[in-house]
């Protein structure tokens, strides 16, 4: 569901999101994900609706890949 943000807040969020997406860690994960997806498709795997989970090191549903099994994504 789309967030209801003011134009100012939306612009700030886009800047934050872009900054995070361009970190070395995220870029490495994105590149790895692209390699894994291309290889899986080449092998004939059906990965529609699935994401590569960098923790489990396998493809899982998008739903399962959110939130790290109920533990959340933020470090305590």
N, CA, C and O atoms as a Maestro MAE file, in Angstrom:
{
 s_m_m2io_version
 :::
 2.0.0
}

f_m_ct {
 s_m_title
 :::
 protein
 m_atom[304] {
  # First column is atom index #
  i_m_mmod_type
  r_m_x_coord
  r_m_y_coord
  r_m_z_coord
  i_m_residue_number
  s_m_chain_name
  s_m_pdb_residue_name
  s_m_pdb_atom_name
  i_m_atomic_number
  :::
  1 25 0.842 -1.180 0.000 1 A "UNK " " N  " 7
  2 3 0.000 0.000 0.000 1 A "UNK " " CA " 6
  3 2 0.888 1.244 0.000 1 A "UNK " " C  " 6
  4 15 1.877 1.318 0.728 1 A "UNK " " O  " 8
  5 25 0.523 2.194 -0.812 2 A "UNK " " N  " 7
  6 3 1.292 3.418 -0.947 2 A "UNK " " CA " 6
  7 2 1.137 4.289 0.295 2 A "UNK " " C  " 6
  8 15 0.045 4.417 0.850 2 A "UNK " " O  " 8
  9 25 2.248 4.883 0.720 3 A "UNK " " N  " 7
  10 3 2.206 5.778 1.870 3 A "UNK " " CA " 6
  11 2 1.597 7.108 1.462 3 A "UNK " " C  " 6
  12 15 1.799 7.573 0.341 3 A "UNK " " O  " 8
  13 25 0.856 7.715 2.367 4 A "UNK " " N  " 7
  14 3 0.279 9.034 2.115 4 A "UNK " " CA " 6
  15 2 1.225 10.076 2.686 4 A "UNK " " C  " 6
  16 15 1.164 10.401 3.872 4 A "UNK " " O  " 8
  17 25 2.099 10.596 1.837 5 A "UNK " " N  " 7
  18 3 3.104 11.557 2.264 5 A "UNK " " CA " 6
  19 2 2.894 12.887 1.563 5 A "UNK " " C  " 6
  20 15 2.386 12.951 0.444 5 A "UNK " " O  " 8
  21 25 3.294 13.934 2.241 6 A "UNK " " N  " 7
  22 3 3.285 15.248 1.607 6 A "UNK " " CA " 6
  23 2 4.367 15.268 0.537 6 A "UNK " " C  " 6
  24 15 5.242 14.402 0.508 6 A "UNK " " O  " 8
  25 25 4.302 16.259 -0.337 7 A "UNK " " N  " 7
  26 3 5.299 16.345 -1.403 7 A "UNK " " CA " 6
  27 2 6.702 16.499 -0.826 7 A "UNK " " C  " 6
  28 15 7.657 15.925 -1.350 7 A "UNK " " O  " 8
  29 25 6.827 17.267 0.242 8 A "UNK " " N  " 7
  30 3 8.124 17.485 0.878 8 A "UNK " " CA " 6
  31 2 8.650 16.182 1.491 8 A "UNK " " C  " 6
  32 15 9.821 15.837 1.332 8 A "UNK " " O  " 8
  33 25 7.767 15.467 2.192 9 A "UNK " " N  " 7
  34 3 8.156 14.204 2.819 9 A "UNK " " CA " 6
  35 2 8.487 13.148 1.760 9 A "UNK " " C  " 6
  36 15 9.420 12.364 1.933 9 A "UNK " " O  " 8
  37 25 7.729 13.129 0.676 10 A "UNK " " N  " 7
  38 3 7.974 12.172 -0.401 10 A "UNK " " CA " 6
  39 2 9.339 12.427 -1.048 10 A "UNK " " C  " 6
  40 15 10.081 11.490 -1.341 10 A "UNK " " O  " 8
  41 25 9.654 13.690 -1.262 11 A "UNK " " N  " 7
  42 3 10.957 14.032 -1.849 11 A "UNK " " CA " 6
  43 2 12.091 13.607 -0.924 11 A "UNK " " C  " 6
  44 15 13.102 13.076 -1.384 11 A "UNK " " O  " 8
  45 25 11.928 13.836 0.380 12 A "UNK " " N  " 7
  46 3 12.950 13.448 1.349 12 A "UNK " " CA " 6
  47 2 13.104 11.933 1.389 12 A "UNK " " C  " 6
  48 15 14.219 11.423 1.488 12 A "UNK " " O  " 8
  49 25 11.978 11.208 1.310 13 A "UNK " " N  " 7
  50 3 12.013 9.739 1.328 13 A "UNK " " CA " 6
  51 2 12.733 9.206 0.090 13 A "UNK " " C  " 6
  52 15 13.506 8.252 0.182 13 A "UNK " " O  " 8
  53 25 12.486 9.806 -1.041 14 A "UNK " " N  " 7
  54 3 13.157 9.367 -2.269 14 A "UNK " " CA " 6
  55 2 14.666 9.544 -2.174 14 A "UNK " " C  " 6
  56 15 15.431 8.695 -2.632 14 A "UNK " " O  " 8
  57 25 15.087 10.655 -1.575 15 A "UNK " " N  " 7
  58 3 16.521 10.897 -1.387 15 A "UNK " " CA " 6
  59 2 17.109 9.850 -0.448 15 A "UNK " " C  " 6
  60 15 18.168 9.289 -0.730 15 A "UNK " " O  " 8
  61 25 16.425 9.583 0.674 16 A "UNK " " N  " 7
  62 3 16.896 8.572 1.632 16 A "UNK " " CA " 6
  63 2 16.965 7.193 1.000 16 A "UNK " " C  " 6
  64 15 17.959 6.481 1.144 16 A "UNK " " O  " 8
  65 25 15.894 6.817 0.294 17 A "UNK " " N  " 7
  66 3 15.834 5.494 -0.333 17 A "UNK " " CA " 6
  67 2 16.925 5.316 -1.379 17 A "UNK " " C  " 6
  68 15 17.545 4.256 -1.467 17 A "UNK " " O  " 8
  69 25 17.155 6.359 -2.170 18 A "UNK " " N  " 7
  70 3 18.191 6.293 -3.208 18 A "UNK " " CA " 6
  71 2 19.569 6.151 -2.567 18 A "UNK " " C  " 6
  72 15 20.398 5.367 -3.028 18 A "UNK " " O  " 8
  73 25 19.806 6.917 -1.497 19 A "UNK " " N  " 7
  74 3 21.094 6.856 -0.797 19 A "UNK " " CA " 6
  75 2 21.334 5.440 -0.253 19 A "UNK " " C  " 6
  76 15 22.439 4.908 -0.361 19 A "UNK " " O  " 8
  77 25 20.297 4.838 0.327 20 A "UNK " " N  " 7
  78 3 20.410 3.482 0.867 20 A "UNK " " CA " 6
  79 2 20.618 2.461 -0.255 20 A "UNK " " C  " 6
  80 15 21.437 1.550 -0.132 20 A "UNK " " O  " 8
  81 25 19.869 2.625 -1.348 21 A "UNK " " N  " 7
  82 3 19.953 1.673 -2.459 21 A "UNK " " CA " 6
  83 2 21.321 1.687 -3.123 21 A "UNK " " C  " 6
  84 15 21.727 0.695 -3.729 21 A "UNK " " O  " 8
  85 25 22.031 2.796 -3.013 22 A "UNK " " N  " 7
  86 3 23.316 2.911 -3.679 22 A "UNK " " CA " 6
  87 2 24.503 2.575 -2.765 22 A "UNK " " C  " 6
  88 15 25.653 2.768 -3.159 22 A "UNK " " O  " 8
  89 25 24.238 2.077 -1.558 23 A "UNK " " N  " 7
  90 3 25.340 1.660 -0.698 23 A "UNK " " CA " 6
  91 2 25.999 0.423 -1.301 23 A "UNK " " C  " 6
  92 15 25.382 -0.313 -2.071 23 A "UNK " " O  " 8
  93 25 27.226 0.215 -0.949 24 A "UNK " " N  " 7
  94 3 27.981 -0.919 -1.501 24 A "UNK " " CA " 6
  95 2 27.293 -2.254 -1.206 24 A "UNK " " C  " 6
  96 15 27.236 -3.132 -2.066 24 A "UNK " " O  " 8
  97 25 26.772 -2.399 0.013 25 A "UNK " " N  " 7
  98 3 26.113 -3.646 0.408 25 A "UNK " " CA " 6
  99 2 24.884 -3.915 -0.445 25 A "UNK " " C  " 6
  100 15 24.702 -5.030 -0.933 25 A "UNK " " O  " 8
  101 25 24.038 -2.905 -0.629 26 A "UNK " " N  " 7
  102 3 22.816 -3.090 -1.413 26 A "UNK " " CA " 6
  103 2 23.139 -3.351 -2.882 26 A "UNK " " C  " 6
  104 15 22.472 -4.155 -3.534 26 A "UNK " " O  " 8
  105 25 24.167 -2.669 -3.405 27 A "UNK " " N  " 7
  106 3 24.534 -2.881 -4.800 27 A "UNK " " CA " 6
  107 2 25.076 -4.293 -5.011 27 A "UNK " " C  " 6
  108 15 24.800 -4.915 -6.036 27 A "UNK " " O  " 8
  109 25 25.840 -4.798 -4.056 28 A "UNK " " N  " 7
  110 3 26.347 -6.174 -4.151 28 A "UNK " " CA " 6
  111 2 25.199 -7.174 -4.111 28 A "UNK " " C  " 6
  112 15 25.188 -8.143 -4.871 28 A "UNK " " O  " 8
  113 25 24.222 -6.939 -3.214 29 A "UNK " " N  " 7
  114 3 23.079 -7.841 -3.120 29 A "UNK " " CA " 6
  115 2 22.234 -7.803 -4.385 29 A "UNK " " C  " 6
  116 15 21.747 -8.837 -4.842 29 A "UNK " " O  " 8
  117 25 22.060 -6.616 -4.951 30 A "UNK " " N  " 7
  118 3 21.287 -6.491 -6.183 30 A "UNK " " CA " 6
  119 2 21.970 -7.251 -7.321 30 A "UNK " " C  " 6
  120 15 21.321 -7.976 -8.076 30 A "UNK " " O  " 8
  121 25 23.279 -7.076 -7.433 31 A "UNK " " N  " 7
  122 3 24.033 -7.763 -8.488 31 A "UNK " " CA " 6
  123 2 23.967 -9.278 -8.296 31 A "UNK " " C  " 6
  124 15 23.808 -10.028 -9.259 31 A "UNK " " O  " 8
  125 25 24.089 -9.720 -7.044 32 A "UNK " " N  " 7
  126 3 24.008 -11.156 -6.752 32 A "UNK " " CA " 6
  127 2 22.631 -11.689 -7.124 32 A "UNK " " C  " 6
  128 15 22.505 -12.757 -7.724 32 A "UNK " " O  " 8
  129 25 21.602 -10.932 -6.759 33 A "UNK " " N  " 7
  130 3 20.234 -11.336 -7.058 33 A "UNK " " CA " 6
  131 2 20.017 -11.462 -8.560 33 A "UNK " " C  " 6
  132 15 19.379 -12.412 -9.015 33 A "UNK " " O  " 8
  133 25 20.537 -10.523 -9.329 34 A "UNK " " N  " 7
  134 3 20.400 -10.585 -10.777 34 A "UNK " " CA " 6
  135 2 21.102 -11.816 -11.342 34 A "UNK " " C  " 6
  136 15 20.564 -12.492 -12.218 34 A "UNK " " O  " 8
  137 25 22.305 -12.107 -10.843 35 A "UNK " " N  " 7
  138 3 23.030 -13.299 -11.307 35 A "UNK " " CA " 6
  139 2 22.250 -14.566 -10.982 35 A "UNK " " C  " 6
  140 15 22.120 -15.452 -11.828 35 A "UNK " " O  " 8
  141 25 21.733 -14.656 -9.762 36 A "UNK " " N  " 7
  142 3 20.995 -15.855 -9.334 36 A "UNK " " CA " 6
  143 2 19.718 -16.038 -10.151 36 A "UNK " " C  " 6
  144 15 19.395 -17.152 -10.562 36 A "UNK " " O  " 8
  145 25 18.987 -14.936 -10.386 37 A "UNK " " N  " 7
  146 3 17.744 -15.020 -11.147 37 A "UNK " " CA " 6
  147 2 18.013 -15.476 -12.580 37 A "UNK " " C  " 6
  148 15 17.314 -16.340 -13.107 37 A "UNK " " O  " 8
  149 25 19.030 -14.888 -13.201 38 A "UNK " " N  " 7
  150 3 19.346 -15.263 -14.584 38 A "UNK " " CA " 6
  151 2 19.749 -16.729 -14.680 38 A "UNK " " C  " 6
  152 15 19.346 -17.432 -15.607 38 A "UNK " " O  " 8
  153 25 20.543 -17.184 -13.720 39 A "UNK " " N  " 7
  154 3 20.975 -18.582 -13.711 39 A "UNK " " CA " 6
  155 2 19.789 -19.511 -13.476 39 A "UNK " " C  " 6
  156 15 19.686 -20.564 -14.106 39 A "UNK " " O  " 8
  157 25 18.896 -19.123 -12.572 40 A "UNK " " N  " 7
  158 3 17.731 -19.960 -12.268 40 A "UNK " " CA " 6
  159 2 16.815 -20.062 -13.481 40 A "UNK " " C  " 6
  160 15 16.306 -21.141 -13.786 40 A "UNK " " O  " 8
  161 25 16.607 -18.963 -14.164 41 A "UNK " " N  " 7
  162 3 15.769 -18.989 -15.367 41 A "UNK " " CA " 6
  163 2 16.408 -19.847 -16.448 41 A "UNK " " C  " 6
  164 15 15.712 -20.559 -17.171 41 A "UNK " " O  " 8
  165 25 17.716 -19.784 -16.559 42 A "UNK " " N  " 7
  166 3 18.441 -20.584 -17.544 42 A "UNK " " CA " 6
  167 2 18.275 -22.073 -17.250 42 A "UNK " " C  " 6
  168 15 18.201 -22.888 -18.170 42 A "UNK " " O  " 8
  169 25 18.214 -22.427 -15.952 43 A "UNK " " N  " 7
  170 3 18.010 -23.824 -15.549 43 A "UNK " " CA " 6
  171 2 16.548 -24.253 -15.645 43 A "UNK " " C  " 6
  172 15 16.230 -25.420 -15.419 43 A "UNK " " O  " 8
  173 25 15.654 -23.312 -15.980 44 A "UNK " " N  " 7
  174 3 14.246 -23.645 -16.152 44 A "UNK " " CA " 6
  175 2 13.436 -23.601 -14.873 44 A "UNK " " C  " 6
  176 15 12.323 -24.126 -14.834 44 A "UNK " " O  " 8
  177 25 13.965 -22.988 -13.825 45 A "UNK " " N  " 7
  178 3 13.229 -22.884 -12.563 45 A "UNK " " CA " 6
  179 2 12.092 -21.873 -12.694 45 A "UNK " " C  " 6
  180 15 12.216 -20.875 -13.404 45 A "UNK " " O  " 8
  181 25 10.996 -22.139 -12.011 46 A "UNK " " N  " 7
  182 3 9.882 -21.190 -11.968 46 A "UNK " " CA " 6
  183 2 10.063 -20.326 -10.727 46 A "UNK " " C  " 6
  184 15 9.769 -20.763 -9.615 46 A "UNK " " O  " 8
  185 25 10.543 -19.108 -10.915 47 A "UNK " " N  " 7
  186 3 10.807 -18.222 -9.779 47 A "UNK " " CA " 6
  187 2 9.876 -17.011 -9.782 47 A "UNK " " C  " 6
  188 15 10.177 -15.989 -9.166 47 A "UNK " " O  " 8
  189 25 8.766 -17.130 -10.463 48 A "UNK " " N  " 7
  190 3 7.805 -16.029 -10.511 48 A "UNK " " CA " 6
  191 2 7.262 -15.775 -9.102 48 A "UNK " " C  " 6
  192 15 6.834 -16.706 -8.420 48 A "UNK " " O  " 8
  193 25 7.282 -14.528 -8.679 49 A "UNK " " N  " 7
  194 3 6.781 -14.167 -7.356 49 A "UNK " " CA " 6
  195 2 7.742 -14.519 -6.233 49 A "UNK " " C  " 6
  196 15 7.355 -14.526 -5.064 49 A "UNK " " O  " 8
  197 25 8.991 -14.811 -6.577 50 A "UNK " " N  " 7
  198 3 9.962 -15.183 -5.563 50 A "UNK " " CA " 6
  199 2 11.134 -14.207 -5.563 50 A "UNK " " C  " 6
  200 15 11.457 -13.602 -6.586 50 A "UNK " " O  " 8
  201 25 11.753 -14.067 -4.415 51 A "UNK " " N  " 7
  202 3 12.946 -13.243 -4.238 51 A "UNK " " CA " 6
  203 2 14.070 -14.132 -3.746 51 A "UNK " " C  " 6
  204 15 13.833 -15.152 -3.098 51 A "UNK " " O  " 8
  205 25 15.285 -13.740 -4.055 52 A "UNK " " N  " 7
  206 3 16.433 -14.472 -3.520 52 A "UNK " " CA " 6
  207 2 16.695 -13.983 -2.112 52 A "UNK " " C  " 6
  208 15 16.882 -12.787 -1.892 52 A "UNK " " O  " 8
  209 25 16.710 -14.891 -1.167 53 A "UNK " " N  " 7
  210 3 16.961 -14.556 0.236 53 A "UNK " " CA " 6
  211 2 18.450 -14.711 0.505 53 A "UNK " " C  " 6
  212 15 18.996 -15.811 0.417 53 A "UNK " " O  " 8
  213 25 19.102 -13.595 0.837 54 A "UNK " " N  " 7
  214 3 20.545 -13.613 1.047 54 A "UNK " " CA " 6
  215 2 20.933 -14.289 2.357 54 A "UNK " " C  " 6
  216 15 22.087 -14.682 2.533 54 A "UNK " " O  " 8
  217 25 19.981 -14.427 3.274 55 A "UNK " " N  " 7
  218 3 20.242 -15.113 4.541 55 A "UNK " " CA " 6
  219 2 20.148 -16.620 4.364 55 A "UNK " " C  " 6
  220 15 21.043 -17.361 4.771 55 A "UNK " " O  " 8
  221 25 19.039 -17.073 3.742 56 A "UNK " " N  " 7
  222 3 18.822 -18.509 3.531 56 A "UNK " " CA " 6
  223 2 19.564 -19.033 2.302 56 A "UNK " " C  " 6
  224 15 19.746 -20.240 2.145 56 A "UNK " " O  " 8
  225 25 19.985 -18.120 1.440 57 A "UNK " " N  " 7
  226 3 20.670 -18.452 0.202 57 A "UNK " " CA " 6
  227 2 19.860 -19.346 -0.726 57 A "UNK " " C  " 6
  228 15 20.366 -20.321 -1.282 57 A "UNK " " O  " 8
  229 25 18.584 -18.985 -0.879 58 A "UNK " " N  " 7
  230 3 17.713 -19.682 -1.823 58 A "UNK " " CA " 6
  231 2 16.544 -18.776 -2.165 58 A "UNK " " C  " 6
  232 15 16.346 -17.741 -1.528 58 A "UNK " " O  " 8
  233 25 15.771 -19.162 -3.168 59 A "UNK " " N  " 7
  234 3 14.602 -18.378 -3.548 59 A "UNK " " CA " 6
  235 2 13.441 -18.712 -2.616 59 A "UNK " " C  " 6
  236 15 13.143 -19.880 -2.367 59 A "UNK " " O  " 8
  237 25 12.800 -17.682 -2.116 60 A "UNK " " N  " 7
  238 3 11.623 -17.832 -1.262 60 A "UNK " " CA " 6
  239 2 10.567 -16.855 -1.752 60 A "UNK " " C  " 6
  240 15 10.870 -15.939 -2.516 60 A "UNK " " O  " 8
  241 25 9.328 -17.047 -1.316 61 A "UNK " " N  " 7
  242 3 8.275 -16.134 -1.735 61 A "UNK " " CA " 6
  243 2 8.564 -14.728 -1.190 61 A "UNK " " C  " 6
  244 15 9.260 -14.564 -0.189 61 A "UNK " " O  " 8
  245 25 8.025 -13.747 -1.860 62 A "UNK " " N  " 7
  246 3 8.210 -12.361 -1.438 62 A "UNK " " CA " 6
  247 2 7.707 -12.189 -0.004 62 A "UNK " " C  " 6
  248 15 8.326 -11.492 0.800 62 A "UNK " " O  " 8
  249 25 6.593 -12.822 0.302 63 A "UNK " " N  " 7
  250 3 5.992 -12.726 1.640 63 A "UNK " " CA " 6
  251 2 6.943 -13.246 2.714 63 A "UNK " " C  " 6
  252 15 7.110 -12.612 3.756 63 A "UNK " " O  " 8
  253 25 7.557 -14.379 2.470 64 A "UNK " " N  " 7
  254 3 8.462 -14.995 3.441 64 A "UNK " " CA " 6
  255 2 9.744 -14.174 3.599 64 A "UNK " " C  " 6
  256 15 10.354 -14.151 4.668 64 A "UNK " " O  " 8
  257 25 10.142 -13.497 2.510 65 A "UNK " " N  " 7
  258 3 11.403 -12.770 2.515 65 A "UNK " " CA " 6
  259 2 11.319 -11.411 3.225 65 A "UNK " " C  " 6
  260 15 12.320 -10.698 3.294 65 A "UNK " " O  " 8
  261 25 10.176 -11.050 3.738 66 A "UNK " " N  " 7
  262 3 10.020 -9.778 4.437 66 A "UNK " " CA " 6
  263 2 10.043 -10.015 5.939 66 A "UNK " " C  " 6
  264 15 9.303 -10.862 6.439 66 A "UNK " " O  " 8
  265 25 10.869 -9.292 6.658 67 A "UNK " " N  " 7
  266 3 10.813 -9.304 8.110 67 A "UNK " " CA " 6
  267 2 11.683 -10.334 8.802 67 A "UNK " " C  " 6
  268 15 11.660 -10.405 10.031 67 A "UNK " " O  " 8
  269 25 12.447 -11.133 8.078 68 A "UNK " " N  " 7
  270 3 13.366 -12.108 8.679 68 A "UNK " " CA " 6
  271 2 12.692 -13.031 9.698 68 A "UNK " " C  " 6
  272 15 13.153 -13.140 10.834 68 A "UNK " " O  " 8
  273 25 11.654 -13.665 9.314 69 A "UNK " " N  " 7
  274 3 10.996 -14.664 10.165 69 A "UNK " " CA " 6
  275 2 10.439 -14.104 11.456 69 A "UNK " " C  " 6
  276 15 10.504 -14.763 12.493 69 A "UNK " " O  " 8
  277 25 9.888 -12.890 11.413 70 A "UNK " " N  " 7
  278 3 9.297 -12.298 12.599 70 A "UNK " " CA " 6
  279 2 10.269 -11.547 13.485 70 A "UNK " " C  " 6
  280 15 9.864 -10.924 14.466 70 A "UNK " " O  " 8
  281 25 11.556 -11.601 13.149 71 A "UNK " " N  " 7
  282 3 12.560 -10.923 13.954 71 A "UNK " " CA " 6
  283 2 12.755 -9.471 13.523 71 A "UNK " " C  " 6
  284 15 13.430 -8.707 14.212 71 A "UNK " " O  " 8
  285 25 12.178 -9.090 12.400 72 A "UNK " " N  " 7
  286 3 12.333 -7.740 11.903 72 A "UNK " " CA " 6
  287 2 13.650 -7.559 11.180 72 A "UNK " " C  " 6
  288 15 14.428 -8.501 11.034 72 A "UNK " " O  " 8
  289 25 13.890 -6.344 10.730 73 A "UNK " " N  " 7
  290 3 15.096 -6.081 9.953 73 A "UNK " " CA " 6
  291 2 16.023 -5.090 10.620 73 A "UNK " " C  " 6
  292 15 17.134 -4.854 10.143 73 A "UNK " " O  " 8
  293 25 15.577 -4.511 11.715 74 A "UNK " " N  " 7
  294 3 16.420 -3.516 12.387 74 A "UNK " " CA " 6
  295 2 17.308 -4.170 13.426 74 A "UNK " " C  " 6
  296 15 16.899 -5.109 14.108 74 A "UNK " " O  " 8
  297 25 18.532 -3.663 13.539 75 A "UNK " " N  " 7
  298 3 19.453 -4.194 14.521 75 A "UNK " " CA " 6
  299 2 19.154 -3.567 15.881 75 A "UNK " " C  " 6
  300 15 18.903 -2.365 15.970 75 A "UNK " " O  " 8
  301 25 19.180 -4.370 16.931 76 A "UNK " " N  " 7
  302 3 18.853 -3.857 18.264 76 A "UNK " " CA " 6
  303 2 20.033 -3.178 18.912 76 A "UNK " " C  " 6
  304 15 19.924 -2.691 20.037 76 A "UNK " " O  " 8
  :::
 }
 m_bond[303] {
  # First column is bond index #
  i_m_from
  i_m_to
  i_m_order
  :::
  1 1 2 1
  2 2 3 1
  3 3 4 2
  4 3 5 1
  5 5 6 1
  6 6 7 1
  7 7 8 2
  8 7 9 1
  9 9 10 1
  10 10 11 1
  11 11 12 2
  12 11 13 1
  13 13 14 1
  14 14 15 1
  15 15 16 2
  16 15 17 1
  17 17 18 1
  18 18 19 1
  19 19 20 2
  20 19 21 1
  21 21 22 1
  22 22 23 1
  23 23 24 2
  24 23 25 1
  25 25 26 1
  26 26 27 1
  27 27 28 2
  28 27 29 1
  29 29 30 1
  30 30 31 1
  31 31 32 2
  32 31 33 1
  33 33 34 1
  34 34 35 1
  35 35 36 2
  36 35 37 1
  37 37 38 1
  38 38 39 1
  39 39 40 2
  40 39 41 1
  41 41 42 1
  42 42 43 1
  43 43 44 2
  44 43 45 1
  45 45 46 1
  46 46 47 1
  47 47 48 2
  48 47 49 1
  49 49 50 1
  50 50 51 1
  51 51 52 2
  52 51 53 1
  53 53 54 1
  54 54 55 1
  55 55 56 2
  56 55 57 1
  57 57 58 1
  58 58 59 1
  59 59 60 2
  60 59 61 1
  61 61 62 1
  62 62 63 1
  63 63 64 2
  64 63 65 1
  65 65 66 1
  66 66 67 1
  67 67 68 2
  68 67 69 1
  69 69 70 1
  70 70 71 1
  71 71 72 2
  72 71 73 1
  73 73 74 1
  74 74 75 1
  75 75 76 2
  76 75 77 1
  77 77 78 1
  78 78 79 1
  79 79 80 2
  80 79 81 1
  81 81 82 1
  82 82 83 1
  83 83 84 2
  84 83 85 1
  85 85 86 1
  86 86 87 1
  87 87 88 2
  88 87 89 1
  89 89 90 1
  90 90 91 1
  91 91 92 2
  92 91 93 1
  93 93 94 1
  94 94 95 1
  95 95 96 2
  96 95 97 1
  97 97 98 1
  98 98 99 1
  99 99 100 2
  100 99 101 1
  101 101 102 1
  102 102 103 1
  103 103 104 2
  104 103 105 1
  105 105 106 1
  106 106 107 1
  107 107 108 2
  108 107 109 1
  109 109 110 1
  110 110 111 1
  111 111 112 2
  112 111 113 1
  113 113 114 1
  114 114 115 1
  115 115 116 2
  116 115 117 1
  117 117 118 1
  118 118 119 1
  119 119 120 2
  120 119 121 1
  121 121 122 1
  122 122 123 1
  123 123 124 2
  124 123 125 1
  125 125 126 1
  126 126 127 1
  127 127 128 2
  128 127 129 1
  129 129 130 1
  130 130 131 1
  131 131 132 2
  132 131 133 1
  133 133 134 1
  134 134 135 1
  135 135 136 2
  136 135 137 1
  137 137 138 1
  138 138 139 1
  139 139 140 2
  140 139 141 1
  141 141 142 1
  142 142 143 1
  143 143 144 2
  144 143 145 1
  145 145 146 1
  146 146 147 1
  147 147 148 2
  148 147 149 1
  149 149 150 1
  150 150 151 1
  151 151 152 2
  152 151 153 1
  153 153 154 1
  154 154 155 1
  155 155 156 2
  156 155 157 1
  157 157 158 1
  158 158 159 1
  159 159 160 2
  160 159 161 1
  161 161 162 1
  162 162 163 1
  163 163 164 2
  164 163 165 1
  165 165 166 1
  166 166 167 1
  167 167 168 2
  168 167 169 1
  169 169 170 1
  170 170 171 1
  171 171 172 2
  172 171 173 1
  173 173 174 1
  174 174 175 1
  175 175 176 2
  176 175 177 1
  177 177 178 1
  178 178 179 1
  179 179 180 2
  180 179 181 1
  181 181 182 1
  182 182 183 1
  183 183 184 2
  184 183 185 1
  185 185 186 1
  186 186 187 1
  187 187 188 2
  188 187 189 1
  189 189 190 1
  190 190 191 1
  191 191 192 2
  192 191 193 1
  193 193 194 1
  194 194 195 1
  195 195 196 2
  196 195 197 1
  197 197 198 1
  198 198 199 1
  199 199 200 2
  200 199 201 1
  201 201 202 1
  202 202 203 1
  203 203 204 2
  204 203 205 1
  205 205 206 1
  206 206 207 1
  207 207 208 2
  208 207 209 1
  209 209 210 1
  210 210 211 1
  211 211 212 2
  212 211 213 1
  213 213 214 1
  214 214 215 1
  215 215 216 2
  216 215 217 1
  217 217 218 1
  218 218 219 1
  219 219 220 2
  220 219 221 1
  221 221 222 1
  222 222 223 1
  223 223 224 2
  224 223 225 1
  225 225 226 1
  226 226 227 1
  227 227 228 2
  228 227 229 1
  229 229 230 1
  230 230 231 1
  231 231 232 2
  232 231 233 1
  233 233 234 1
  234 234 235 1
  235 235 236 2
  236 235 237 1
  237 237 238 1
  238 238 239 1
  239 239 240 2
  240 239 241 1
  241 241 242 1
  242 242 243 1
  243 243 244 2
  244 243 245 1
  245 245 246 1
  246 246 247 1
  247 247 248 2
  248 247 249 1
  249 249 250 1
  250 250 251 1
  251 251 252 2
  252 251 253 1
  253 253 254 1
  254 254 255 1
  255 255 256 2
  256 255 257 1
  257 257 258 1
  258 258 259 1
  259 259 260 2
  260 259 261 1
  261 261 262 1
  262 262 263 1
  263 263 264 2
  264 263 265 1
  265 265 266 1
  266 266 267 1
  267 267 268 2
  268 267 269 1
  269 269 270 1
  270 270 271 1
  271 271 272 2
  272 271 273 1
  273 273 274 1
  274 274 275 1
  275 275 276 2
  276 275 277 1
  277 277 278 1
  278 278 279 1
  279 279 280 2
  280 279 281 1
  281 281 282 1
  282 282 283 1
  283 283 284 2
  284 283 285 1
  285 285 286 1
  286 286 287 1
  287 287 288 2
  288 287 289 1
  289 289 290 1
  290 290 291 1
  291 291 292 2
  292 291 293 1
  293 293 294 1
  294 294 295 1
  295 295 296 2
  296 295 297 1
  297 297 298 1
  298 298 299 1
  299 299 300 2
  300 299 301 1
  301 301 302 1
  302 302 303 1
  303 303 304 2
  :::
 }
}
